[in-house]
Amino acid sequence: MDEEALLDALRSVDDPEAGMNIVELGLVYGVDAAPDRNAPAQDGNAPVRWIANVRMTMTSPPARSAIT
């Protein structure tokens, strides 16, 4: 999984106050992903699950409560 694929996925996440996605707003500072070593691979292929790290900032304290 590359950085552009992660950013594309994050473009579907809208900031509830701004009504725009968090990538276009500039809230995401960086992303990276690594295979989940606890997830089984299928037939010797790539793992079926990845762990993503997203470095970002929030727009306001209420936005933090929206994270699950």
PQR file of N, CA, C, O and H, with PARSE charges and radii, in Angstrom:
ATOM      1  N   MET A   1       0.864  -1.166   0.000 -0.4000 1.5000
ATOM      2  CA  MET A   1       0.000   0.000   0.000 -0.0000 2.0000
ATOM      3  C   MET A   1       0.911   1.229   0.000  0.5500 1.7000
ATOM      4  O   MET A   1       1.801   1.355   0.840 -0.5500 1.4000
ATOM      5  N   ASP A   2       0.677   2.119  -0.941 -0.4000 1.5000
ATOM      6  CA  ASP A   2       1.538   3.293  -1.035 -0.0000 2.0000
ATOM      7  C   ASP A   2       0.846   4.542  -0.485  0.5500 1.7000
ATOM      8  O   ASP A   2      -0.340   4.528  -0.156 -0.5500 1.4000
ATOM      9  H   ASP A   2      -0.047   2.017  -1.623  0.4000 1.0000
ATOM     10  N   GLU A   3       1.614   5.602  -0.398 -0.4000 1.5000
ATOM     11  CA  GLU A   3       1.119   6.847   0.196 -0.0000 2.0000
ATOM     12  C   GLU A   3      -0.079   7.404  -0.567  0.5500 1.7000
ATOM     13  O   GLU A   3      -1.037   7.876   0.044 -0.5500 1.4000
ATOM     14  H   GLU A   3       2.578   5.613  -0.665  0.4000 1.0000
ATOM     15  N   GLU A   4      -0.033   7.353  -1.888 -0.4000 1.5000
ATOM     16  CA  GLU A   4      -1.142   7.909  -2.680 -0.0000 2.0000
ATOM     17  C   GLU A   4      -2.434   7.130  -2.456  0.5500 1.7000
ATOM     18  O   GLU A   4      -3.511   7.726  -2.430 -0.5500 1.4000
ATOM     19  H   GLU A   4       0.745   6.970  -2.385  0.4000 1.0000
ATOM     20  N   ALA A   5      -2.350   5.813  -2.295 -0.4000 1.5000
ATOM     21  CA  ALA A   5      -3.547   5.010  -2.021 -0.0000 2.0000
ATOM     22  C   ALA A   5      -4.148   5.382  -0.669  0.5500 1.7000
ATOM     23  O   ALA A   5      -5.369   5.454  -0.527 -0.5500 1.4000
ATOM     24  H   ALA A   5      -1.475   5.329  -2.316  0.4000 1.0000
ATOM     25  N   LEU A   6      -3.291   5.618   0.320 -0.4000 1.5000
ATOM     26  CA  LEU A   6      -3.784   6.040   1.633 -0.0000 2.0000
ATOM     27  C   LEU A   6      -4.438   7.419   1.555  0.5500 1.7000
ATOM     28  O   LEU A   6      -5.506   7.640   2.127 -0.5500 1.4000
ATOM     29  H   LEU A   6      -2.299   5.560   0.204  0.4000 1.0000
ATOM     30  N   LEU A   7      -3.799   8.334   0.851 -0.4000 1.5000
ATOM     31  CA  LEU A   7      -4.374   9.678   0.719 -0.0000 2.0000
ATOM     32  C   LEU A   7      -5.703   9.636  -0.027  0.5500 1.7000
ATOM     33  O   LEU A   7      -6.635  10.360   0.326 -0.5500 1.4000
ATOM     34  H   LEU A   7      -2.932   8.154   0.386  0.4000 1.0000
ATOM     35  N   ASP A   8      -5.797   8.794  -1.055 -0.4000 1.5000
ATOM     36  CA  ASP A   8      -7.072   8.653  -1.767 -0.0000 2.0000
ATOM     37  C   ASP A   8      -8.167   8.169  -0.827  0.5500 1.7000
ATOM     38  O   ASP A   8      -9.296   8.658  -0.883 -0.5500 1.4000
ATOM     39  H   ASP A   8      -5.040   8.207  -1.341  0.4000 1.0000
ATOM     40  N   ALA A   9      -7.843   7.213   0.035 -0.4000 1.5000
ATOM     41  CA  ALA A   9      -8.838   6.723   0.993 -0.0000 2.0000
ATOM     42  C   ALA A   9      -9.243   7.819   1.972  0.5500 1.7000
ATOM     43  O   ALA A   9     -10.415   7.928   2.332 -0.5500 1.4000
ATOM     44  H   ALA A   9      -6.927   6.815   0.081  0.4000 1.0000
ATOM     45  N   LEU A  10      -8.287   8.628   2.401 -0.4000 1.5000
ATOM     46  CA  LEU A  10      -8.586   9.702   3.355 -0.0000 2.0000
ATOM     47  C   LEU A  10      -9.372  10.847   2.722  0.5500 1.7000
ATOM     48  O   LEU A  10      -9.987  11.643   3.432 -0.5500 1.4000
ATOM     49  H   LEU A  10      -7.335   8.540   2.108  0.4000 1.0000
ATOM     50  N   ARG A  11      -9.357  10.935   1.406 -0.4000 1.5000
ATOM     51  CA  ARG A  11     -10.153  11.983   0.738 -0.0000 2.0000
ATOM     52  C   ARG A  11     -11.655  11.759   0.909  0.5500 1.7000
ATOM     53  O   ARG A  11     -12.453  12.653   0.628 -0.5500 1.4000
ATOM     54  H   ARG A  11      -8.858  10.288   0.830  0.4000 1.0000
ATOM     55  N   SER A  12     -12.038  10.574   1.367 -0.4000 1.5000
ATOM     56  CA  SER A  12     -13.459  10.310   1.621 -0.0000 2.0000
ATOM     57  C   SER A  12     -13.872  10.731   3.036  0.5500 1.7000
ATOM     58  O   SER A  12     -15.043  10.617   3.399 -0.5500 1.4000
ATOM     59  H   SER A  12     -11.390   9.847   1.595  0.4000 1.0000
ATOM     60  N   VAL A  13     -12.914  11.216   3.835 -0.4000 1.5000
ATOM     61  CA  VAL A  13     -13.189  11.643   5.208 -0.0000 2.0000
ATOM     62  C   VAL A  13     -13.357  13.156   5.227  0.5500 1.7000
ATOM     63  O   VAL A  13     -12.405  13.894   4.973 -0.5500 1.4000
ATOM     64  H   VAL A  13     -11.963  11.308   3.541  0.4000 1.0000
ATOM     65  N   ASP A  14     -14.556  13.612   5.526 -0.4000 1.5000
ATOM     66  CA  ASP A  14     -14.838  15.045   5.562 -0.0000 2.0000
ATOM     67  C   ASP A  14     -14.705  15.602   6.972  0.5500 1.7000
ATOM     68  O   ASP A  14     -15.071  14.950   7.950 -0.5500 1.4000
ATOM     69  H   ASP A  14     -15.329  13.012   5.732  0.4000 1.0000
ATOM     70  N   ASP A  15     -14.183  16.807   7.059 -0.4000 1.5000
ATOM     71  CA  ASP A  15     -14.184  17.540   8.320 -0.0000 2.0000
ATOM     72  C   ASP A  15     -15.617  18.011   8.532  0.5500 1.7000
ATOM     73  O   ASP A  15     -16.175  18.663   7.650 -0.5500 1.4000
ATOM     74  H   ASP A  15     -13.886  17.337   6.265  0.4000 1.0000
ATOM     75  N   PRO A  16     -16.235  17.701   9.678 -0.5600 1.5000
ATOM     76  CA  PRO A  16     -17.645  18.047   9.870  0.2800 2.0000
ATOM     77  C   PRO A  16     -17.911  19.547   9.910  0.5500 1.7000
ATOM     78  O   PRO A  16     -19.011  19.983   9.572 -0.5500 1.4000
ATOM     79  N   GLU A  17     -16.934  20.336  10.314 -0.4000 1.5000
ATOM     80  CA  GLU A  17     -17.141  21.788  10.384 -0.0000 2.0000
ATOM     81  C   GLU A  17     -16.922  22.471   9.045  0.5500 1.7000
ATOM     82  O   GLU A  17     -17.656  23.393   8.690 -0.5500 1.4000
ATOM     83  H   GLU A  17     -16.040  19.982  10.589  0.4000 1.0000
ATOM     84  N   ALA A  18     -15.913  22.022   8.296 -0.4000 1.5000
ATOM     85  CA  ALA A  18     -15.561  22.681   7.037 -0.0000 2.0000
ATOM     86  C   ALA A  18     -16.314  22.111   5.852  0.5500 1.7000
ATOM     87  O   ALA A  18     -16.449  22.781   4.828 -0.5500 1.4000
ATOM     88  H   ALA A  18     -15.316  21.273   8.585  0.4000 1.0000
ATOM     89  N   GLY A  19     -16.812  20.877   5.973 -0.4000 1.5000
ATOM     90  CA  GLY A  19     -17.532  20.269   4.858 -0.0000 2.0000
ATOM     91  C   GLY A  19     -16.631  19.911   3.691  0.5500 1.7000
ATOM     92  O   GLY A  19     -17.108  19.754   2.567 -0.5500 1.4000
ATOM     93  H   GLY A  19     -16.703  20.334   6.806  0.4000 1.0000
ATOM     94  N   MET A  20     -15.338  19.780   3.940 -0.4000 1.5000
ATOM     95  CA  MET A  20     -14.368  19.383   2.918 -0.0000 2.0000
ATOM     96  C   MET A  20     -13.572  18.204   3.451  0.5500 1.7000
ATOM     97  O   MET A  20     -13.566  17.931   4.651 -0.5500 1.4000
ATOM     98  H   MET A  20     -14.950  19.907   4.853  0.4000 1.0000
ATOM     99  N   ASN A  21     -12.896  17.506   2.534 -0.4000 1.5000
ATOM    100  CA  ASN A  21     -12.127  16.362   3.011 -0.0000 2.0000
ATOM    101  C   ASN A  21     -10.851  16.824   3.703  0.5500 1.7000
ATOM    102  O   ASN A  21     -10.334  17.907   3.429 -0.5500 1.4000
ATOM    103  H   ASN A  21     -12.901  17.729   1.559  0.4000 1.0000
ATOM    104  N   ILE A  22     -10.357  15.983   4.601 -0.4000 1.5000
ATOM    105  CA  ILE A  22      -9.235  16.367   5.462 -0.0000 2.0000
ATOM    106  C   ILE A  22      -7.916  16.498   4.702  0.5500 1.7000
ATOM    107  O   ILE A  22      -7.015  17.204   5.153 -0.5500 1.4000
ATOM    108  H   ILE A  22     -10.777  15.103   4.824  0.4000 1.0000
ATOM    109  N   VAL A  23      -7.793  15.831   3.563 -0.4000 1.5000
ATOM    110  CA  VAL A  23      -6.568  15.948   2.770 -0.0000 2.0000
ATOM    111  C   VAL A  23      -6.518  17.312   2.084  0.5500 1.7000
ATOM    112  O   VAL A  23      -5.503  18.005   2.146 -0.5500 1.4000
ATOM    113  H   VAL A  23      -8.526  15.257   3.197  0.4000 1.0000
ATOM    114  N   GLU A  24      -7.608  17.691   1.435 -0.4000 1.5000
ATOM    115  CA  GLU A  24      -7.651  18.976   0.725 -0.0000 2.0000
ATOM    116  C   GLU A  24      -7.561  20.157   1.690  0.5500 1.7000
ATOM    117  O   GLU A  24      -7.072  21.225   1.321 -0.5500 1.4000
ATOM    118  H   GLU A  24      -8.433  17.128   1.384  0.4000 1.0000
ATOM    119  N   LEU A  25      -8.025  19.974   2.902 -0.4000 1.5000
ATOM    120  CA  LEU A  25      -7.909  21.031   3.908 -0.0000 2.0000
ATOM    121  C   LEU A  25      -6.483  21.194   4.422  0.5500 1.7000
ATOM    122  O   LEU A  25      -6.165  22.195   5.064 -0.5500 1.4000
ATOM    123  H   LEU A  25      -8.423  19.107   3.202  0.4000 1.0000
ATOM    124  N   GLY A  26      -5.633  20.226   4.148 -0.4000 1.5000
ATOM    125  CA  GLY A  26      -4.252  20.297   4.606 -0.0000 2.0000
ATOM    126  C   GLY A  26      -4.064  19.824   6.039  0.5500 1.7000
ATOM    127  O   GLY A  26      -3.064  20.156   6.676 -0.5500 1.4000
ATOM    128  H   GLY A  26      -5.891  19.412   3.627  0.4000 1.0000
ATOM    129  N   LEU A  27      -5.014  19.055   6.550 -0.4000 1.5000
ATOM    130  CA  LEU A  27      -4.915  18.576   7.927 -0.0000 2.0000
ATOM    131  C   LEU A  27      -4.013  17.348   8.057  0.5500 1.7000
ATOM    132  O   LEU A  27      -3.545  17.030   9.150 -0.5500 1.4000
ATOM    133  H   LEU A  27      -5.826  18.785   6.033  0.4000 1.0000
ATOM    134  N   VAL A  28      -3.772  16.661   6.939 -0.4000 1.5000
ATOM    135  CA  VAL A  28      -2.943  15.458   6.957 -0.0000 2.0000
ATOM    136  C   VAL A  28      -1.508  15.849   6.623  0.5500 1.7000
ATOM    137  O   VAL A  28      -1.241  16.422   5.566 -0.5500 1.4000
ATOM    138  H   VAL A  28      -4.153  16.919   6.051  0.4000 1.0000
ATOM    139  N   TYR A  29      -0.598  15.539   7.523 -0.4000 1.5000
ATOM    140  CA  TYR A  29       0.816  15.874   7.335 -0.0000 2.0000
ATOM    141  C   TYR A  29       1.617  14.719   6.769  0.5500 1.7000
ATOM    142  O   TYR A  29       2.679  14.941   6.187 -0.5500 1.4000
ATOM    143  H   TYR A  29      -0.815  15.074   8.381  0.4000 1.0000
ATOM    144  N   GLY A  30       1.153  13.523   6.917 -0.4000 1.5000
ATOM    145  CA  GLY A  30       1.872  12.371   6.392 -0.0000 2.0000
ATOM    146  C   GLY A  30       1.142  11.085   6.704  0.5500 1.7000
ATOM    147  O   GLY A  30       0.363  11.009   7.654 -0.5500 1.4000
ATOM    148  H   GLY A  30       0.291  13.343   7.390  0.4000 1.0000
ATOM    149  N   VAL A  31       1.405  10.070   5.891 -0.4000 1.5000
ATOM    150  CA  VAL A  31       0.795   8.757   6.076 -0.0000 2.0000
ATOM    151  C   VAL A  31       1.828   7.676   5.737  0.5500 1.7000
ATOM    152  O   VAL A  31       2.724   7.886   4.920 -0.5500 1.4000
ATOM    153  H   VAL A  31       2.038  10.132   5.120  0.4000 1.0000
ATOM    154  N   ASP A  32       1.682   6.539   6.373 -0.4000 1.5000
ATOM    155  CA  ASP A  32       2.463   5.368   5.998 -0.0000 2.0000
ATOM    156  C   ASP A  32       1.699   4.133   6.458  0.5500 1.7000
ATOM    157  O   ASP A  32       0.834   4.203   7.331 -0.5500 1.4000
ATOM    158  H   ASP A  32       0.954   6.368   7.037  0.4000 1.0000
ATOM    159  N   ALA A  33       2.038   3.010   5.855 -0.4000 1.5000
ATOM    160  CA  ALA A  33       1.359   1.763   6.199 -0.0000 2.0000
ATOM    161  C   ALA A  33       2.357   0.625   6.205  0.5500 1.7000
ATOM    162  O   ALA A  33       3.360   0.646   5.491 -0.5500 1.4000
ATOM    163  H   ALA A  33       2.741   2.953   5.146  0.4000 1.0000
ATOM    164  N   ALA A  34       2.063  -0.364   7.023 -0.4000 1.5000
ATOM    165  CA  ALA A  34       2.879  -1.568   7.106 -0.0000 2.0000
ATOM    166  C   ALA A  34       1.938  -2.766   7.198  0.5500 1.7000
ATOM    167  O   ALA A  34       0.843  -2.659   7.751 -0.5500 1.4000
ATOM    168  H   ALA A  34       1.249  -0.381   7.603  0.4000 1.0000
ATOM    169  N   PRO A  35       2.360  -3.891   6.664 -0.5600 1.5000
ATOM    170  CA  PRO A  35       1.526  -5.090   6.779  0.2800 2.0000
ATOM    171  C   PRO A  35       1.319  -5.456   8.249  0.5500 1.7000
ATOM    172  O   PRO A  35       2.230  -5.345   9.070 -0.5500 1.4000
ATOM    173  N   ASP A  36       0.116  -5.887   8.554 -0.4000 1.5000
ATOM    174  CA  ASP A  36      -0.180  -6.367   9.902 -0.0000 2.0000
ATOM    175  C   ASP A  36       0.420  -7.758  10.030  0.5500 1.7000
ATOM    176  O   ASP A  36      -0.053  -8.698   9.390 -0.5500 1.4000
ATOM    177  H   ASP A  36      -0.624  -5.977   7.887  0.4000 1.0000
ATOM    178  N   ARG A  37       1.431  -7.896  10.829 -0.4000 1.5000
ATOM    179  CA  ARG A  37       2.131  -9.179  10.955 -0.0000 2.0000
ATOM    180  C   ARG A  37       1.274 -10.254  11.603  0.5500 1.7000
ATOM    181  O   ARG A  37       1.606 -11.437  11.535 -0.5500 1.4000
ATOM    182  H   ARG A  37       1.815  -7.132  11.348  0.4000 1.0000
ATOM    183  N   ASN A  38       0.180  -9.855  12.226 -0.4000 1.5000
ATOM    184  CA  ASN A  38      -0.721 -10.836  12.844 -0.0000 2.0000
ATOM    185  C   ASN A  38      -1.808 -11.318  11.889  0.5500 1.7000
ATOM    186  O   ASN A  38      -2.555 -12.245  12.202 -0.5500 1.4000
ATOM    187  H   ASN A  38      -0.089  -8.893  12.281  0.4000 1.0000
ATOM    188  N   ALA A  39      -1.890 -10.683  10.723 -0.4000 1.5000
ATOM    189  CA  ALA A  39      -2.920 -11.071   9.757 -0.0000 2.0000
ATOM    190  C   ALA A  39      -2.372 -12.166   8.840  0.5500 1.7000
ATOM    191  O   ALA A  39      -1.238 -12.066   8.370 -0.5500 1.4000
ATOM    192  H   ALA A  39      -1.283  -9.930  10.469  0.4000 1.0000
ATOM    193  N   PRO A  40      -3.150 -13.190   8.587 -0.5600 1.5000
ATOM    194  CA  PRO A  40      -2.671 -14.264   7.710  0.2800 2.0000
ATOM    195  C   PRO A  40      -2.630 -13.807   6.250  0.5500 1.7000
ATOM    196  O   PRO A  40      -3.510 -13.078   5.794 -0.5500 1.4000
ATOM    197  N   ALA A  41      -1.611 -14.238   5.536 -0.4000 1.5000
ATOM    198  CA  ALA A  41      -1.539 -13.977   4.095 -0.0000 2.0000
ATOM    199  C   ALA A  41      -2.373 -15.035   3.389  0.5500 1.7000
ATOM    200  O   ALA A  41      -2.538 -16.148   3.889 -0.5500 1.4000
ATOM    201  H   ALA A  41      -0.896 -14.830   5.907  0.4000 1.0000
ATOM    202  N   GLN A  42      -2.888 -14.682   2.242 -0.4000 1.5000
ATOM    203  CA  GLN A  42      -3.692 -15.641   1.487 -0.0000 2.0000
ATOM    204  C   GLN A  42      -2.868 -16.203   0.339  0.5500 1.7000
ATOM    205  O   GLN A  42      -2.469 -15.458  -0.556 -0.5500 1.4000
ATOM    206  H   GLN A  42      -2.754 -13.778   1.836  0.4000 1.0000
ATOM    207  N   ASP A  43      -2.612 -17.479   0.350 -0.4000 1.5000
ATOM    208  CA  ASP A  43      -1.894 -18.168  -0.726 -0.0000 2.0000
ATOM    209  C   ASP A  43      -0.539 -17.538  -1.021  0.5500 1.7000
ATOM    210  O   ASP A  43      -0.131 -17.470  -2.181 -0.5500 1.4000
ATOM    211  H   ASP A  43      -2.936 -18.084   1.077  0.4000 1.0000
ATOM    212  N   GLY A  44       0.159 -17.081   0.002 -0.4000 1.5000
ATOM    213  CA  GLY A  44       1.480 -16.514  -0.191 -0.0000 2.0000
ATOM    214  C   GLY A  44       1.484 -15.111  -0.766  0.5500 1.7000
ATOM    215  O   GLY A  44       2.549 -14.579  -1.081 -0.5500 1.4000
ATOM    216  H   GLY A  44      -0.172 -17.136   0.944  0.4000 1.0000
ATOM    217  N   ASN A  45       0.324 -14.503  -0.911 -0.4000 1.5000
ATOM    218  CA  ASN A  45       0.229 -13.143  -1.447 -0.0000 2.0000
ATOM    219  C   ASN A  45       0.401 -12.118  -0.337  0.5500 1.7000
ATOM    220  O   ASN A  45       0.755 -12.457   0.792 -0.5500 1.4000
ATOM    221  H   ASN A  45      -0.541 -14.935  -0.656  0.4000 1.0000
ATOM    222  N   ALA A  46       0.150 -10.892  -0.667 -0.4000 1.5000
ATOM    223  CA  ALA A  46       0.255  -9.803   0.301 -0.0000 2.0000
ATOM    224  C   ALA A  46      -0.737 -10.019   1.443  0.5500 1.7000
ATOM    225  O   ALA A  46      -1.771 -10.660   1.254 -0.5500 1.4000
ATOM    226  H   ALA A  46      -0.138 -10.617  -1.585  0.4000 1.0000
ATOM    227  N   PRO A  47      -0.427  -9.489   2.618 -0.5600 1.5000
ATOM    228  CA  PRO A  47      -1.354  -9.607   3.751  0.2800 2.0000
ATOM    229  C   PRO A  47      -2.707  -8.996   3.414  0.5500 1.7000
ATOM    230  O   PRO A  47      -2.814  -8.091   2.586 -0.5500 1.4000
ATOM    231  N   VAL A  48      -3.724  -9.508   4.066 -0.4000 1.5000
ATOM    232  CA  VAL A  48      -5.072  -9.015   3.810 -0.0000 2.0000
ATOM    233  C   VAL A  48      -5.403  -7.803   4.675  0.5500 1.7000
ATOM    234  O   VAL A  48      -6.462  -7.196   4.516 -0.5500 1.4000
ATOM    235  H   VAL A  48      -3.637 -10.243   4.738  0.4000 1.0000
ATOM    236  N   ARG A  49      -4.499  -7.450   5.592 -0.4000 1.5000
ATOM    237  CA  ARG A  49      -4.781  -6.337   6.493 -0.0000 2.0000
ATOM    238  C   ARG A  49      -3.505  -5.515   6.671  0.5500 1.7000
ATOM    239  O   ARG A  49      -2.407  -6.062   6.768 -0.5500 1.4000
ATOM    240  H   ARG A  49      -3.639  -7.944   5.721  0.4000 1.0000
ATOM    241  N   TRP A  50      -3.670  -4.200   6.711 -0.4000 1.5000
ATOM    242  CA  TRP A  50      -2.555  -3.272   6.880 -0.0000 2.0000
ATOM    243  C   TRP A  50      -2.816  -2.400   8.092  0.5500 1.7000
ATOM    244  O   TRP A  50      -3.963  -2.208   8.495 -0.5500 1.4000
ATOM    245  H   TRP A  50      -4.562  -3.756   6.632  0.4000 1.0000
ATOM    246  N   ILE A  51      -1.755  -1.876   8.668 -0.4000 1.5000
ATOM    247  CA  ILE A  51      -1.862  -0.902   9.751 -0.0000 2.0000
ATOM    248  C   ILE A  51      -1.384   0.429   9.196  0.5500 1.7000
ATOM    249  O   ILE A  51      -0.256   0.541   8.715 -0.5500 1.4000
ATOM    250  H   ILE A  51      -0.823  -2.032   8.341  0.4000 1.0000
ATOM    251  N   ALA A  52      -2.240   1.430   9.264 -0.4000 1.5000
ATOM    252  CA  ALA A  52      -1.907   2.752   8.723 -0.0000 2.0000
ATOM    253  C   ALA A  52      -1.665   3.730   9.865  0.5500 1.7000
ATOM    254  O   ALA A  52      -2.359   3.712  10.882 -0.5500 1.4000
ATOM    255  H   ALA A  52      -3.157   1.339   9.654  0.4000 1.0000
ATOM    256  N   ASN A  53      -0.678   4.570   9.675 -0.4000 1.5000
ATOM    257  CA  ASN A  53      -0.408   5.678  10.596 -0.0000 2.0000
ATOM    258  C   ASN A  53      -0.683   6.968   9.854  0.5500 1.7000
ATOM    259  O   ASN A  53      -0.145   7.206   8.772 -0.5500 1.4000
ATOM    260  H   ASN A  53      -0.114   4.585   8.849  0.4000 1.0000
ATOM    261  N   VAL A  54      -1.527   7.798  10.445 -0.4000 1.5000
ATOM    262  CA  VAL A  54      -1.883   9.074   9.842 -0.0000 2.0000
ATOM    263  C   VAL A  54      -1.451  10.184  10.783  0.5500 1.7000
ATOM    264  O   VAL A  54      -1.884  10.234  11.934 -0.5500 1.4000
ATOM    265  H   VAL A  54      -1.964   7.605  11.324  0.4000 1.0000
ATOM    266  N   ARG A  55      -0.603  11.066  10.297 -0.4000 1.5000
ATOM    267  CA  ARG A  55      -0.183  12.225  11.079 -0.0000 2.0000
ATOM    268  C   ARG A  55      -1.010  13.412  10.601  0.5500 1.7000
ATOM    269  O   ARG A  55      -0.951  13.819   9.440 -0.5500 1.4000
ATOM    270  H   ARG A  55      -0.251  11.025   9.362  0.4000 1.0000
ATOM    271  N   MET A  56      -1.790  13.955  11.547 -0.4000 1.5000
ATOM    272  CA  MET A  56      -2.702  15.039  11.175 -0.0000 2.0000
ATOM    273  C   MET A  56      -2.993  15.924  12.369  0.5500 1.7000
ATOM    274  O   MET A  56      -2.615  15.621  13.501 -0.5500 1.4000
ATOM    275  H   MET A  56      -1.838  13.624  12.490  0.4000 1.0000
ATOM    276  N   THR A  57      -3.667  17.015  12.093 -0.4000 1.5000
ATOM    277  CA  THR A  57      -4.116  17.909  13.140 -0.0000 2.0000
ATOM    278  C   THR A  57      -5.637  17.967  13.098  0.5500 1.7000
ATOM    279  O   THR A  57      -6.250  17.633  12.084 -0.5500 1.4000
ATOM    280  H   THR A  57      -3.974  17.261  11.174  0.4000 1.0000
ATOM    281  N   MET A  58      -6.233  18.388  14.186 -0.4000 1.5000
ATOM    282  CA  MET A  58      -7.690  18.542  14.258 -0.0000 2.0000
ATOM    283  C   MET A  58      -8.038  20.014  14.089  0.5500 1.7000
ATOM    284  O   MET A  58      -7.217  20.895  14.343 -0.5500 1.4000
ATOM    285  H   MET A  58      -5.735  18.660  15.010  0.4000 1.0000
ATOM    286  N   THR A  59      -9.269  20.262  13.657 -0.4000 1.5000
ATOM    287  CA  THR A  59      -9.687  21.651  13.470 -0.0000 2.0000
ATOM    288  C   THR A  59     -10.185  22.285  14.755  0.5500 1.7000
ATOM    289  O   THR A  59     -10.052  23.493  14.947 -0.5500 1.4000
ATOM    290  H   THR A  59      -9.936  19.546  13.451  0.4000 1.0000
ATOM    291  N   SER A  60     -10.769  21.462  15.651 -0.4000 1.5000
ATOM    292  CA  SER A  60     -11.292  22.005  16.902 -0.0000 2.0000
ATOM    293  C   SER A  60     -11.485  20.872  17.908  0.5500 1.7000
ATOM    294  O   SER A  60     -11.518  19.703  17.524 -0.5500 1.4000
ATOM    295  H   SER A  60     -10.878  20.480  15.495  0.4000 1.0000
ATOM    296  N   PRO A  61     -11.612  21.207  19.185 -0.5600 1.5000
ATOM    297  CA  PRO A  61     -11.852  20.145  20.188  0.2800 2.0000
ATOM    298  C   PRO A  61     -13.072  19.268  19.902  0.5500 1.7000
ATOM    299  O   PRO A  61     -12.990  18.061  20.126 -0.5500 1.4000
ATOM    300  N   PRO A  62     -14.212  19.811  19.414 -0.5600 1.5000
ATOM    301  CA  PRO A  62     -15.348  18.922  19.139  0.2800 2.0000
ATOM    302  C   PRO A  62     -15.050  17.898  18.062  0.5500 1.7000
ATOM    303  O   PRO A  62     -15.645  16.820  18.065 -0.5500 1.4000
ATOM    304  N   ALA A  63     -14.151  18.199  17.144 -0.4000 1.5000
ATOM    305  CA  ALA A  63     -13.823  17.241  16.089 -0.0000 2.0000
ATOM    306  C   ALA A  63     -13.179  15.989  16.664  0.5500 1.7000
ATOM    307  O   ALA A  63     -13.309  14.910  16.085 -0.5500 1.4000
ATOM    308  H   ALA A  63     -13.668  19.075  17.142  0.4000 1.0000
ATOM    309  N   ARG A  64     -12.496  16.109  17.777 -0.4000 1.5000
ATOM    310  CA  ARG A  64     -11.864  14.944  18.399 -0.0000 2.0000
ATOM    311  C   ARG A  64     -12.913  13.923  18.855  0.5500 1.7000
ATOM    312  O   ARG A  64     -12.647  12.722  18.859 -0.5500 1.4000
ATOM    313  H   ARG A  64     -12.390  16.985  18.247  0.4000 1.0000
ATOM    314  N   SER A  65     -14.084  14.390  19.232 -0.4000 1.5000
ATOM    315  CA  SER A  65     -15.108  13.456  19.706 -0.0000 2.0000
ATOM    316  C   SER A  65     -15.692  12.632  18.575  0.5500 1.7000
ATOM    317  O   SER A  65     -16.352  11.625  18.831 -0.5500 1.4000
ATOM    318  H   SER A  65     -14.301  15.366  19.229  0.4000 1.0000
ATOM    319  N   ALA A  66     -15.468  13.031  17.332 -0.4000 1.5000
ATOM    320  CA  ALA A  66     -15.992  12.294  16.191 -0.0000 2.0000
ATOM    321  C   ALA A  66     -15.134  11.095  15.834  0.5500 1.7000
ATOM    322  O   ALA A  66     -15.545  10.262  15.026 -0.5500 1.4000
ATOM    323  H   ALA A  66     -14.932  13.849  17.125  0.4000 1.0000
ATOM    324  N   ILE A  67     -13.946  10.990  16.423 -0.4000 1.5000
ATOM    325  CA  ILE A  67     -13.045   9.889  16.117 -0.0000 2.0000
ATOM    326  C   ILE A  67     -13.475   8.662  16.912  0.5500 1.7000
ATOM    327  O   ILE A  67     -13.703   8.733  18.120 -0.5500 1.4000
ATOM    328  H   ILE A  67     -13.612  11.667  17.079  0.4000 1.0000
ATOM    329  N   THR A  68     -13.582   7.539  16.212 -0.4000 1.5000
ATOM    330  CA  THR A  68     -13.936   6.296  16.897 -0.0000 2.0000
ATOM    331  C   THR A  68     -12.822   5.298  16.778  0.5500 1.7000
ATOM    332  O   THR A  68     -12.933   4.185  17.293 -0.5500 1.4000
ATOM    333  H   THR A  68     -13.398   7.481  15.231  0.4000 1.0000
TER
END
